[in-house]
Amino acid sequence: MQTETPSTRGADELLDAKQVAERLKVHVATVYRLAESGRLKALRLGSGQQRRRGFRCWASSVDAYLDESTITVSAAKEAA
């Protein structure tokens, strides 16, 4: 019997706040603010509200946030 690993199932990777910050190239506090505002989908594991160790975010959520945050060159020219 063959068991499925995350890579064979195409499962998404769970990232902690530090890993998300590295991917987005922002400070960890910015990651928490994005999650609290609802702009970045994330989970808080456990019951502690002050301790942020239970923060997790799917890698696909980070990618989706980056995709929707991207502007085109023409949109940038229009804004200027």
Protein Blocks (a to p, Z undefined) as FASTA:
>chain_A
ZZddfklnopacdddfklmmmmnopafklmmmmmmnopagcddedjbfklmklgccdfkl
mmmmmmmmpccfklmmmmZZ
